[in-house]
Structure formats: structure tokens, C-alpha cells
């Protein structure tokens, strides 16, 4: 700010009013005609007030919601550099606004040519991946963490042979460990309470990103997964509430997000097991509890709606998984799985899945 202009509550209030007004297209056009991008560039270069920086970036974020602004913004190299450099700042609220701008940029890339200047700008930002990984690993701000996760999911969603942003921006090994750290903070251990809608969205994005990491890292996944036990523990945390009959009832399975999260989690656990990673017996036991509960649900009064068909698909996948476990594990760990299972689940498994499984009374004698 010029020396004669001092930061004050009145100035902050006026700028926040302008920020709110930029949700209107006519206001956006007006301030663009009056060189706001150049003004914003200057302010970001000289600002020593975190709140001022946050507001200016927030206004730019609102401007970017208009389709013709991003092509103009990318031509202002110094302003783009200033915005990207703010990823290294320590102010969570400013970082949240920077992520909003980048989120809009990535969304817009879905309709852009692979030769878009924005692709080059993001790829040429050498610290972009490192900065986002650092946020995931070290921040305690929930809004900042979810904003970063949302941006990662958007980058993953456009990844293709034409757009190799994700693979080029991130070091996958560092990203996996930071995702585990973030997940452990945002998704608490739950014994009985189910995941709420906000948590389900976080889980959905997290699973999509993890799946993409495994895909782009193949066949060298072991070089990327520093601690497979930590990753599987997070997957177990997703499934844990759904071992309880009260949580996996008809109203729950009618929520497509719940079934989708369970299904993708089970697929990833299966993938880890088939790839030779260690999947502990309690994880397998939890999956069998869920399979049994789905069996109970689909055995009576189960109309074939689209949602219910997804439930049956998940049940069949789990059944195929259990058959695969029997053939790959032999008998060595099956008694342990049964021992951890509820009595109803043990009975269901022993009666429905082959003669090689030890009978229920045999398992009970081992207790």
C-alpha cells in the first residue's frame, strides 16, 4: 500500500465488499476494464498484510469464474508467478484462495487443448507438487487440507496421455505418505458412528487419488509405497463402521456414495493383497463381516433398483474375494479370520463356501 494509505478495519471492510461484488459478471467486466489484474499484481508484490493478500487473491478467484478471464490471466506472467509463489506462504486463508484459483484453472483444462499455456505454467512451476505435498503433510487446517485434496482430485481427473500433469508434478512416494498423514487427521477412527457426507467426499477423493498413484507407478509400486501397513490401516478405517449391522442397513445402502466407497476400498485391499503386500487378518475379517451383512440385506425384500444392483455387485465381489483368499492363503490364516468373525458370519462362511474351510465348532475349539 502507498505510505499515505494505512491498513485499517475500514479499508478491509471496503475490500471485502468489493470481493463480494465480484460474484457479479458486470462488476467483473468493470474492474477488468479498469486494469484490476495489473493492480492486483502490484498489490501482491508489495503487500505485507496477510489479510490484504488473501482478499486480492480471493477477488482474482472470483474473476476466474468468468470464462474469458483465465486466458487473460495466463498472459500476465508476473501475476501468475506471484500467485504460484504464494503456495510457499504460511497463511492458511491465503493458501485457500490460491487453491481456489488453481482449482478453476484445472477445471477449465478439461475443455482446453493439451497445448494450453496453463498446462505449461503448471508444469514449469518446479515447487508446485512439493508445496501441495507439504500442505497435506503439515497443515492442521481442515479447509486447507480439503481444498488441497480437491485440487489433487481435479488434476487426477484430467490425467491422460495428453495431460500428464499429475505424473510430472508430483513425487509419488512423497505424495503417498502425505496422503496417509492427511487422512489420519481428517478421518478419525470410528467404532460405531458412520462417516458423514463431508467425510465420504474426502474418502471418495482420497481413494481416487490413491488409485491413480498405483496406476501411474506400475510396475514399480513397491518403490512408491513406503509403508503399505499405514495405507492399509487407512483403508481399514474406511470399512470399520460398516461392520456393524445398524450401520449397514437399507437406508445406508441406498446411499450410492457409501456403497461406492466400500467397493473401491475393498478393490484396493484386494489389489494390495494380490500384489504381495501384507494385509492383516483383521482387515480380511472386516470385509467378511460386511459381506455377510450384505447377504442378509439382499436375501429378503430387496427390489432390483439401480442402487440395490450396486449392492449385489459389491456382495458378489466380496464372495469372489473370499474364494480367492481360500485358494491363495491355503488354510493357514482362514481359522484366524473365522476366529475374529461374529458367530453369524462364521456360520455363513462355513456353510456357503466350500469344504476346505474349517467348520465353526473346530474354530471355536481353538479359542
Buried (B, 14 or more C-beta within 10 A) or exposed (E): EEEEEEBEEEBBEEBBEBBEBBEEEEBBBEBBEEEBBEEBBBBBEEBEBBBBBBBBBBBBBBBBBBEEBBEEBBEBEEBBBBBBBBBEBEBBBBBBBBBBBBBBBBBBBEEBEEEBBBBEBBEEBEEBBBBBBBBBBEBEBEEBBBBBBBBBBBBBBBBEEEBBBBBEBBEBBBBBBBBBBBBBBBBEEBEEEBBEEEBBBBBBBBBBBBBBBBEBBEEEBEEBBEEBEBBBBBBBBBBBBBBBBEBBEEEBBBBEEBBBBBBBBBBBBBBBBEBEBEBEBEBBBBBBBBBBBBBEBBEEEBEEEEBBEBBBEBBEBBBEBBEEBBEEBEEEBBBBBBBBBBEBBBBBBBEEBEEEBBBBEEBEEEE
